[in-house]
Amino acid sequence: MIGLHRSVYTVLAALAFVPAVHAADALNGKNLYLNGPTGGGTSCASCHGPSPAANVNGILAAANKPDVISSAFSANKGGMGTLFNGKFTTAEIADLAAFIGNPTVTAAPAAAVNPASLSFAATTIGQSASPLATTLSNTGNAALNVGTLTLSGAAAGDYAVSGGTCANGTSLAAGTSCTVQVAFKPTASGARGASLVIAHNATGGSSTVALSGTGNAVAQATVALSANALDFGALVAGTASPAKSITVNNTGQAALTFSSITVGGANAGVFTLGGTCATGTSVPAGGSCTVTVTANPSANGAFSGNLSLASNASNGAVTVALSGTVSAAAPAVTANPSAVAFGTQTIGAPAATQTVTLANTGNVALTLNGIAVSGASTVTIANKTCGTTLAVGANCTVTLAFAPTASGAAAATLAVTSNAAPLQVSISGTGTTAPAAKPALSEAGPVAFADTQVGKSAATHTITLSNGGTAALKVSSLVLDGAQASDFVLGGTCATNVSVAASSSCTIDVGFKPTAAGQRAATLVLMTDAGNQFTVALSGTGVAVPVPMLTVNPQSFDFGVADVNGTSPTHRFTLTNTGANAATVTAATFTGPYALQADTGACAAVPFTLQPGASCDLVVRFTPVGAGDAAGSLALAADGGGAWNVALTGKGNVQTVQAPQNAGGGGCSSIKDGNDPVLALLVVLSFGVLGWRRLVVKPWRKEVSK
């Protein structure tokens, strides 16, 4: 084994002293052949002629064979040793051999650019990126003449040659270089590609440098309105309406400037504007202002117009519809219920009561002149909240009592006199000595629900139907009535055909889910098998889904270069709710090789709700699927309308697999992981040498011993 190791290391040591292979230069060999050694002396041409191609004195035997030349010098063949020994280096001898092998070699330039591509940083449209430069080098052995420098490609206008030492007419000697400096100023958003073409006299006639950059959208203002329409309702001719207000929010990333705030349409003269929004006052990003509108119509009928706000916003001019109706003064009063049915009541029992609600449904104040009951003396007014006047839209109540003193039917009338048309409400009831039910509702109404967003539900309101009599009752009908009855929902244990025993009760659950914005009203009507009738007025206001006010920062982003099948880069985009209402993001849609990246510190999964003033991060991942530019976008949508777009750009890169190189010199492997095939080969050769020695040396020893 010791001998084997010594043999291996002896071979390795010998290999270590093998000189590196010289890259022979035939052109230099030509110079040496024609002019002699650099230190002076006879030229090769003096003995072998001006060109080796003639093969004078058999010189072609040394074509590409420097060892033949070295041997001729050593042997002083033809006196060459005397002339040239020690005057040519090993490299020069190799150059001579290369020229003899290629006697027609001529000088030529060779062009190379580094880097071969320039990638500029993402830059806002209209602004300039930091210039970049590429170097043109002459790697040949003759002068490289530079021609024109031109820009080509779809976005060539976004680039310009801005400096450097290369120019039309520049001449580069062998081994020298010059630079070209390029500037980038995008004129549009997204990926902007072009090429720099450098014309020259080297092979190919020109060198091309790829140019790439991304134009980022200019920060812009964005308008979001608190409402898209104003309805002034029913107005009286000659009387101005209360002022209605619109909040204008700037949800963009630049100041909002109004160029005009005007009212147009068929009845533009009816409206007067006010508020803090003005053409001379800008609204900063994230800020807001208000526009107030007052209507003062003079003619009867419907009126309409539109409020237009023109500005520098990315979503352009926005419009708010204005509408209402006007009529002459017309007092009006209504009663709910329009008829009162006490049903069967026990003689001598406490009086049964029902409540009638009087409402001013006109457009002027109601003057009440009298409220009285006529007919059966067993029907009386137990209580009332009505005074002498009732404002527009207001109501008051009259509570009626029925205490029968004899068996049989009783009838009466509630009469209301005012500055409106006379109003009468019929009243009926029946007296009996037999056991009878005594239904009663826990409240007479009206029931007013809290303002509720269209499509959502208000808190449920519960009314109890109790039976305080001595006989069971049966619900013969329980329904909702009115133009907007579908906006209300009934539930609970009370229902048509349900029986309620004496001293028992059931519940009526009333819900409100508006289908449209504005005042919504209906009436709950309950009838019993004994003829009792109860009505409860229901009301609520549907609130339009608020326009979401969101900002996304940044509005565009360039992910740069990412390797295909490599680690996908990510970037965080901050989403902020700048409005006064919660905003629900309903969709996040991507184009291009981009997607949301799950992150514990990011926004919740879509759909999610963002409270006023709150913000969260959307983490976006770039996963290129091929080489080259990859443009895309992120589009956000929210409940209530509105869309927010983010421009996304990046560039995919495909890594090339490098072929193994012989970096060790002299033919030795450059593998560094310990599995060197050359070492294995040397081991095999060593065993071969040892075997040969045994075969040859052993017989020789025997002969000597004899």
C-alpha positions in Angstrom: 0.0 0.0 0.0 2.8 2.4 0.8 4.3 1.8 -2.7 0.9 2.4 -4.2 0.4 5.7 -2.4 3.9 6.8 -3.4 3.2 5.9 -7.1 -0.1 7.9 -7.0 1.4 11.0 -5.5 4.4 10.8 -7.8 2.1 11.0 -10.8 0.1 13.8 -9.2 3.2 15.7 -8.5 4.4 15.4 -12.0 1.0 16.6 -13.3 1.3 19.6 -11.0 4.3 20.8 -12.9 2.8 20.5 -16.4 2.6 24.1 -17.8 -0.8 25.6 -18.6 -1.8 25.3 -22.2 -1.1 28.4 -24.1 -3.8 29.9 -26.3 -1.7 30.2 -29.5 -2.0 33.5 -31.4 -1.5 32.9 -35.1 -1.4 36.6 -35.8 1.5 37.1 -33.4 3.2 34.1 -34.9 2.9 35.8 -38.4 4.7 38.8 -37.0 7.5 36.7 -35.5 7.8 34.7 -38.7 8.2 37.7 -40.9 10.2 40.0 -38.6 12.2 37.6 -36.4 12.5 37.5 -32.6 11.4 40.6 -30.7 15.0 41.0 -29.5 16.2 41.2 -33.1 17.7 38.7 -35.5 17.1 36.7 -38.6 13.5 36.1 -39.6 12.0 32.6 -40.4 11.0 34.0 -43.8 14.7 34.4 -44.8 15.0 30.6 -44.9 11.4 29.4 -45.6 10.0 32.1 -47.8 7.4 34.8 -47.2 4.6 32.2 -46.6 4.8 28.8 -45.0 2.2 27.7 -47.5 5.0 27.2 -50.1 6.5 24.5 -47.7 10.1 25.7 -48.4 12.5 23.4 -46.6 9.5 21.3 -45.3 8.3 23.9 -42.8 4.7 22.6 -42.9 5.9 19.7 -40.8 5.7 22.2 -37.9 2.1 23.2 -38.5 0.5 23.5 -35.1 3.3 21.5 -33.6 5.5 23.7 -31.4 7.5 20.6 -30.3 8.7 20.0 -33.8 10.1 23.6 -33.9 11.7 23.2 -30.4 13.3 19.9 -31.5 14.7 21.6 -34.6 16.2 24.3 -32.5 17.7 21.8 -30.1 19.2 19.7 -32.9 20.5 22.9 -34.6 18.8 21.6 -37.8 19.8 23.8 -40.7 21.6 26.0 -38.2 18.3 27.1 -36.6 19.7 26.4 -33.1 22.5 28.9 -33.7 20.0 31.5 -35.0 17.1 31.1 -32.6 18.0 29.1 -29.5 16.9 31.2 -26.5 15.4 33.9 -28.6 11.8 32.6 -28.7 9.7 31.9 -25.6 7.6 28.8 -25.3 4.5 30.8 -26.0 6.1 32.5 -29.1 7.1 29.0 -30.5 3.4 28.0 -30.1 2.4 31.2 -31.9 4.8 30.3 -34.8 3.4 26.8 -35.0 -0.1 28.2 -35.1 0.8 30.6 -38.0 2.5 27.8 -40.0 -0.8 25.9 -39.5 -2.9 28.9 -40.6 -0.7 31.0 -43.0 -3.6 33.0 -44.3 -4.6 34.5 -40.9 -5.5 38.2 -41.0 -6.2 40.8 -38.3 -9.9 41.4 -37.4 -11.9 43.2 -34.7 -14.3 41.5 -32.4 -17.0 43.2 -30.4 -18.5 42.3 -27.0 -21.0 44.3 -24.8 -21.2 44.0 -21.0 -23.8 43.9 -19.6 -25.9 42.7 -22.5 -29.1 44.0 -20.9 -30.0 47.0 -18.8 -32.9 46.8 -16.4 -34.0 50.2 -15.0 -35.8 50.7 -11.6 -39.6 51.2 -11.8 -40.2 54.9 -12.4 -43.2 57.1 -12.2 -44.5 58.2 -15.6 -42.9 61.4 -16.8 -40.0 61.1 -14.3 -36.4 59.9 -15.1 -34.7 56.8 -13.7 -31.0 56.8 -12.8 -29.1 56.3 -16.1 -27.3 53.0 -16.7 -24.3 52.2 -18.9 -23.0 49.3 -21.0 -19.4 48.8 -22.2 -18.4 47.9 -25.8 -15.0 46.1 -25.9 -12.8 45.2 -28.8 -11.6 41.7 -28.1 -10.2 41.2 -31.5 -6.8 42.1 -33.0 -7.7 45.0 -35.4 -9.4 48.4 -34.9 -13.1 48.3 -34.1 -15.0 51.1 -35.8 -18.2 52.2 -34.1 -21.1 53.3 -36.3 -24.5 54.7 -35.3 -26.1 54.2 -31.9 -29.9 53.6 -32.4 -32.9 52.7 -30.2 -35.5 50.3 -31.4 -38.5 48.4 -30.0 -42.1 49.1 -28.9 -41.1 51.6 -26.2 -38.0 53.1 -27.8 -39.3 56.6 -27.2 -39.0 56.0 -23.4 -35.2 55.7 -23.7 -32.4 58.0 -24.9 -28.6 57.7 -25.3 -27.5 60.2 -22.6 -23.7 60.0 -22.6 -20.7 57.8 -22.6 -17.5 57.6 -24.6 -18.9 55.6 -27.6 -20.0 57.7 -30.6 -20.4 57.4 -34.3 -16.9 57.3 -35.8 -15.1 56.1 -32.6 -12.3 53.7 -33.3 -11.3 51.2 -30.6 -7.8 49.6 -30.8 -7.5 46.0 -29.9 -8.1 45.4 -26.2 -9.7 48.8 -25.6 -13.4 49.8 -24.8 -15.9 52.6 -24.6 -19.2 53.1 -22.8 -22.8 54.0 -23.8 -25.0 55.6 -21.2 -28.8 55.2 -21.5 -31.6 57.2 -19.8 -35.2 55.9 -19.0 -38.2 58.2 -18.8 -41.5 56.2 -19.1 -44.4 57.6 -21.0 -47.0 54.9 -20.0 -47.5 52.5 -17.1 -46.5 48.8 -17.2 -43.5 47.0 -18.7 -41.5 49.2 -21.3 -39.1 47.2 -23.5 -36.7 48.4 -26.2 -33.2 47.7 -27.5 -29.9 49.7 -28.0 -28.2 48.7 -31.3 -24.5 49.6 -31.7 -23.4 49.3 -35.3 -19.7 48.4 -36.0 -17.3 46.7 -38.4 -16.9 43.4 -36.4 -18.6 40.2 -37.2 -22.4 40.6 -37.3 -22.3 44.3 -38.0 -23.8 45.3 -34.7 -24.2 44.5 -31.0 -27.6 44.7 -29.2 -28.3 45.5 -25.6 -31.8 44.7 -24.2 -33.5 47.6 -22.3 -36.3 47.1 -19.8 -38.1 49.2 -17.3 -41.5 49.7 -15.7 -43.6 52.8 -15.8 -45.5 53.4 -12.5 -48.9 55.1 -12.7 -48.9 58.7 -11.6 -50.4 59.1 -8.2 -54.0 60.4 -8.7 -56.9 61.6 -6.7 -60.1 59.4 -6.5 -63.5 60.7 -5.7 -65.9 58.7 -3.4 -69.4 60.1 -2.5 -71.4 59.5 0.6 -74.5 59.2 -1.6 -75.2 59.0 -5.3 -78.6 60.7 -5.2 -80.6 63.2 -3.1 -84.4 63.0 -2.8 -86.0 66.1 -1.3 -89.4 64.3 -1.0 -92.7 66.2 -1.1 -92.3 70.0 -0.8 -94.8 72.8 -0.6 -94.6 75.4 -3.4 -92.7 78.5 -2.3 -91.1 76.9 0.8 -87.4 76.0 0.7 -86.4 72.5 1.7 -83.9 71.8 4.5 -80.4 71.6 3.2 -79.2 68.2 2.2 -75.5 67.3 2.3 -73.1 65.2 0.2 -69.6 64.2 1.6 -66.9 64.1 -1.1 -64.0 61.9 0.0 -60.6 61.8 -1.7 -59.6 58.2 -1.5 -56.6 58.5 -3.9 -53.0 59.3 -3.3 -52.8 62.9 -4.7 -54.6 66.1 -3.9 -58.1 66.5 -5.4 -58.7 69.7 -7.3 -62.2 70.7 -8.6 -62.5 72.4 -12.0 -66.2 73.0 -11.6 -69.1 72.3 -9.2 -72.4 72.9 -11.0 -76.1 71.9 -11.1 -77.7 71.0 -14.5 -80.8 69.4 -15.7 -84.4 70.4 -16.4 -84.9 72.2 -13.1 -81.4 73.4 -12.3 -82.7 76.8 -11.1 -84.6 75.2 -8.2 -81.3 74.2 -6.5 -78.8 76.3 -4.5 -75.3 75.0 -3.6 -73.2 75.5 -0.5 -70.7 73.7 1.6 -66.9 73.5 1.9 -66.0 72.0 -1.5 -64.8 74.8 -3.8 -62.9 75.1 -7.1 -60.2 77.2 -5.4 -59.6 74.7 -2.5 -57.9 71.3 -3.0 -58.7 68.3 -0.9 -55.6 66.3 0.3 -55.3 62.6 -0.1 -57.5 61.0 2.5 -59.4 64.2 3.1 -63.0 65.3 2.4 -65.3 68.2 1.9 -69.0 68.7 1.7 -71.5 70.0 -0.8 -74.9 71.2 0.5 -78.0 71.5 -1.7 -81.2 73.3 -1.0 -84.4 73.0 -3.2 -86.9 75.9 -3.4 -89.5 75.0 -6.2 -92.3 77.3 -7.1 -94.4 75.2 -9.5 -96.4 72.1 -8.7 -95.2 68.7 -9.9 -91.9 66.7 -10.0 -88.6 68.5 -10.3 -85.1 67.1 -11.0 -81.6 68.1 -11.7 -78.0 66.8 -11.3 -75.0 67.9 -9.3 -71.8 67.5 -11.3 -68.3 67.7 -9.8 -65.5 67.9 -12.4 -62.0 67.3 -11.1 -58.6 65.8 -11.6 -59.8 62.5 -10.1 -58.9 59.2 -11.7 -62.6 58.3 -12.0 -63.4 61.6 -13.8 -66.5 63.7 -13.3 -69.1 62.4 -10.8 -72.8 63.1 -10.8 -75.4 63.1 -8.0 -79.1 62.9 -9.1 -81.4 65.4 -7.5 -85.2 64.9 -7.3 -88.4 65.7 -5.5 -92.0 66.8 -5.9 -93.9 70.0 -5.1 -97.6 70.7 -4.6 -99.9 73.3 -3.2 -100.6 73.4 0.5 -102.8 70.3 1.3 -103.5 69.3 4.9 -104.4 65.6 5.3 -105.1 63.3 8.2 -105.3 59.4 8.4 -106.4 57.0 11.1 -104.8 53.6 11.8 -106.8 51.4 12.1 -109.5 52.8 9.9 -112.1 50.7 11.8 -112.1 49.4 15.4 -113.6 46.0 16.3 -113.8 45.2 20.0 -115.4 41.8 19.3 -117.3 40.0 22.1 -116.8 41.5 25.6 -118.2 40.3 29.0 -120.8 42.5 30.6 -119.5 43.9 33.9 -115.9 43.1 33.1 -113.2 45.9 33.0 -113.5 47.9 29.8 -111.6 46.7 26.7 -109.3 49.3 25.1 -108.0 49.9 21.6 -105.8 52.7 20.3 -106.3 54.7 17.1 -103.3 56.6 15.7 -103.9 59.9 13.9 -101.2 61.0 11.4 -100.6 64.2 9.5 -100.0 63.0 6.0 -100.3 66.4 4.3 -97.7 68.9 3.5 -98.7 71.6 6.0 -99.4 71.6 9.7 -102.7 70.0 10.8 -105.1 72.1 13.0 -107.3 69.7 15.1 -110.7 71.3 15.8 -112.4 68.3 17.5 -112.1 64.6 18.4 -115.3 63.0 19.7 -117.3 59.7 19.8 -120.9 59.4 18.9 -123.3 56.5 18.9 -123.3 53.8 21.7 -122.7 55.3 25.1 -120.7 52.2 26.1 -117.9 53.4 23.8 -115.9 56.3 25.2 -112.5 58.0 24.8 -110.3 56.8 27.6 -107.2 58.9 26.7 -105.6 60.9 23.9 -102.3 62.5 23.2 -103.5 64.8 20.5 -103.3 68.6 21.0 -104.6 71.4 18.8 -102.0 71.0 16.1 -100.0 68.2 14.4 -96.8 68.9 12.4 -96.2 67.4 9.0 -95.3 63.7 9.4 -96.2 63.7 13.1 -98.9 61.5 14.8 -100.9 61.3 18.0 -103.1 58.6 19.6 -106.7 58.3 20.8 -107.5 55.4 23.1 -111.1 54.0 23.0 -112.8 52.0 25.7 -115.8 49.6 25.4 -117.7 48.4 28.5 -120.9 46.8 27.5 -123.9 46.9 29.9 -126.3 44.7 27.9 -126.1 41.8 25.6 -126.0 42.5 21.9 -124.2 44.6 19.4 -123.0 48.1 20.0 -121.9 50.6 17.3 -120.2 54.1 17.5 -118.2 56.5 15.4 -114.9 58.4 16.2 -115.1 61.8 14.4 -112.1 64.0 13.8 -112.5 67.6 12.5 -109.6 69.7 11.3 -108.4 71.9 8.5 -108.3 68.7 6.4 -111.3 66.7 5.2 -113.5 65.2 8.0 -112.3 61.8 9.2 -114.6 59.1 10.7 -113.6 55.8 12.3 -116.3 53.1 12.8 -116.4 51.3 16.1 -118.1 47.9 16.8 -118.5 45.5 19.7 -120.8 42.9 21.3 -121.9 42.5 24.9 -122.4 39.0 26.4 -123.0 37.3 29.8 -121.3 34.0 28.7 -117.6 33.4 29.3 -115.5 35.3 26.8 -111.9 35.8 25.8 -110.2 39.1 26.5 -107.4 39.6 24.0 -104.9 42.4 24.5 -101.6 43.4 22.8 -98.6 44.4 25.0 -98.4 47.6 22.9 -100.6 49.5 20.5 -97.7 50.9 18.4 -96.5 52.4 16.3 -93.3 50.3 16.2 -90.4 52.2 14.7 -87.3 50.2 13.7 -83.8 51.6 13.7 -82.4 52.8 10.4 -81.2 49.7 8.6 -78.9 49.2 5.6 -80.7 47.8 2.5 -80.5 44.0 2.4 -79.7 43.7 6.1 -81.9 43.0 9.1 -82.8 45.2 12.1 -83.1 43.8 15.6 -86.4 41.8 16.0 -89.2 43.5 17.9 -91.6 41.3 20.0 -95.2 42.0 20.8 -97.2 39.8 23.2 -100.9 38.8 22.7 -102.4 37.9 26.0 -105.8 36.4 26.9 -107.1 37.9 30.1 -110.7 36.5 29.7 -112.5 33.4 30.9 -112.6 31.6 27.5 -110.0 30.6 24.9 -109.5 32.6 21.8 -108.3 31.7 18.4 -106.2 33.8 16.0 -108.3 33.9 12.9 -105.9 36.1 10.9 -102.4 37.6 11.4 -101.0 39.4 8.4 -99.0 42.3 7.2 -100.6 45.0 5.1 -99.4 48.0 3.2 -97.3 49.0 0.1 -94.0 47.9 1.8 -95.3 44.9 3.7 -92.6 42.7 2.1 -89.9 44.8 4.0 -91.2 43.4 7.2 -91.3 39.8 8.5 -93.5 38.0 11.0 -92.5 35.2 13.4 -93.1 34.0 16.9 -95.6 31.6 18.5 -98.7 33.6 17.4 -100.0 32.6 14.0 -103.3 32.1 12.1 -105.4 29.3 13.7 -103.3 29.3 16.9 -105.5 29.1 20.1 -104.6 30.9 23.2 -106.2 29.6 26.5 -107.6 31.9 29.2 -104.8 33.6 31.2 -102.2 32.5 28.5 -100.3 34.3 25.8 -98.3 34.0 22.6 -95.7 36.2 20.9 -95.4 38.0 17.6 -91.9 38.6 16.4 -91.7 41.4 13.9 -88.5 41.9 11.7 -87.4 44.7 9.3 -85.3 44.0 6.3 -85.6 46.9 3.8 -85.5 46.2 0.1 -84.9 49.9 -0.9 -83.7 53.1 0.6 -86.1 55.6 2.2 -89.2 55.5 4.5 -90.8 52.0 4.6 -94.1 51.3 6.3 -96.6 48.5 6.8 -99.4 47.5 9.3 -99.7 44.4 11.4 -103.4 43.3 11.4 -104.6 40.6 13.9 -108.2 39.3 14.1 -109.6 36.8 16.6 -112.5 34.4 16.2 -114.6 36.6 18.5 -114.3 39.6 16.1 -111.6 41.4 17.9 -109.3 43.4 15.6 -105.9 44.9 16.4 -103.6 46.9 14.2 -100.1 48.0 14.8 -98.3 50.5 12.6 -94.8 49.5 11.6 -92.1 51.8 10.1 -88.4 52.0 9.4 -85.9 53.6 7.1 -83.9 51.8 4.6 -80.4 53.2 4.3 -78.6 52.8 1.0 -75.4 50.7 1.1 -72.7 53.3 1.8 -70.2 53.8 -1.0 -66.9 52.3 0.4 -64.0 54.6 0.8 -60.8 52.7 0.5 -57.2 53.5 -0.4 -54.5 51.1 -1.6 -50.8 52.0 -1.2 -48.9 51.6 -3.4 -51.1 51.9 -6.5 -48.4 50.1 -8.6 -45.4 47.9 -8.0 -42.5 46.3 -9.9 -41.3 43.0 -8.4 -38.1 43.1 -10.4 -36.5 39.9 -11.7 -37.4 36.5 -10.2 -36.2 33.1 -11.2 -38.8 30.7 -12.7 -39.3 27.8 -10.2 -37.3 29.8 -7.7 -38.4 31.6 -4.5 -41.4 33.8 -5.2 -41.0 37.4 -4.0 -43.8 39.1 -2.1 -44.9 42.6 -1.4 -47.3 44.1 1.1 -50.0 46.5 -0.1 -51.8 48.5 2.6 -55.5 48.8 2.4 -57.1 51.6 4.5 -60.8 52.4 5.1 -60.9 56.2 5.1 -64.7 56.4 5.2 -67.1 56.7 8.1 -68.7 53.3 7.5 -67.5 49.7 7.6 -66.4 48.5 4.2 -66.6 44.9 3.1 -64.1 43.7 0.4 -66.0 41.1 -1.6 -63.4 40.2 -4.3 -59.7 40.3 -5.0 -59.1 39.3 -8.7 -55.7 39.0 -10.3 -54.3 38.9 -13.9 -50.9 37.6 -14.7 -48.7 35.4 -12.4 -49.8 37.0 -9.2 -51.8 35.8 -6.2 -52.6 36.6 -2.6 -50.1 35.1 -0.1 -51.6 33.9 3.2 -50.0 35.7 6.2 -50.9 35.8 9.8 -50.2 39.6 9.9 -52.3 40.4 6.8 -55.9 41.0 5.9 -58.4 38.2 6.6 -59.5 36.0 3.7 -61.8 37.6 1.2 -64.5 38.5 1.9 -63.6 40.6 4.9 -64.8 43.8 6.6 -62.6 46.8 7.4 -63.9 49.1 10.1 -63.7 52.9 9.7 -60.1 54.1 10.1 -58.7 50.6 10.1 -56.1 49.2 7.7 -54.6 45.8 6.9 -52.0 44.5 4.4 -52.6 42.4 1.3 -49.6 40.2 0.7 -49.1 39.6 -3.1 -46.9 36.9 -4.5 -45.1 37.0 -7.9 -44.6 33.5 -9.4 -43.2 33.9 -13.0 -44.0 31.0 -15.3 -41.6 31.9 -18.1 -38.8 34.2 -19.1 -39.5 37.9 -19.9 -41.8 40.7 -18.8 -44.9 39.7 -16.8 -47.5 42.4 -16.5 -50.6 41.9 -14.4 -53.0 43.6 -12.0 -54.9 43.3 -8.7 -58.6 44.4 -8.8 -60.5 44.9 -5.5 -64.3 45.2 -5.3 -66.3 46.1 -2.2 -70.0 45.9 -1.1 -71.7 49.1 -2.2 -69.8 49.6 -5.4 -66.4 50.8 -6.3 -63.3 49.2 -7.7 -59.6 49.7 -6.9 -56.8 48.6 -9.3 -53.1 48.0 -8.6 -50.7 47.7 -11.6 -48.2 44.8 -11.1 -45.1 44.1 -13.1 -42.1 41.8 -12.9 -39.7 39.8 -15.0 -39.2 36.1 -15.1 -35.7 34.7 -15.4 -34.8 31.1 -16.5 -31.4 30.0 -15.1 -29.1 28.2 -17.6 -27.3 25.0 -16.5 -23.5 25.5 -16.9 -21.6 22.7 -18.6 -18.7 21.3 -16.5 -15.4 23.0 -17.2 -11.9 21.7 -17.0 -10.7 24.3 -14.5 -7.8 22.3 -13.2 -5.5 22.9 -16.2 -3.4 20.2 -17.8 -6.4 17.9 -18.1 -6.9 17.5 -14.4 -10.5 17.5 -13.2 -11.8 20.5 -11.2 -14.3 18.5 -9.2 -14.2 19.5 -5.6 -16.5 17.1 -3.8 -14.0 14.3 -3.3 -15.4 12.1 -6.1 -12.6 12.9 -8.6 -12.6 10.4 -11.5 -9.0 11.4 -12.4 -7.9 10.1 -9.0 -9.6 6.8 -9.7 -7.9 6.6 -13.0 -4.5 7.3 -11.5 -5.1 4.5 -9.0 -5.8 2.1 -11.8 -2.7 3.3 -13.7 -0.6 2.8 -10.5 -1.8 -0.8 -10.2 -0.8 -1.3 -13.9 2.7 0.0 -13.3 3.2 -2.3 -10.2 2.0 -5.3 -12.3 4.4 -4.4 -15.1 7.3 -4.1 -12.7 6.6 -7.5 -11.3 6.5 -9.0 -14.7 9.7 -7.3 -16.0 11.9 -6.8 -13.0 11.4 -10.2 -11.3 12.9 -12.3 -14.2 15.8 -9.8 -14.5 16.6 -10.3 -10.8 16.7 -14.1 -11.4 19.2 -13.7 -14.2 21.4 -11.5 -12.0 21.4 -13.9 -9.2 22.6 -16.6 -11.5 
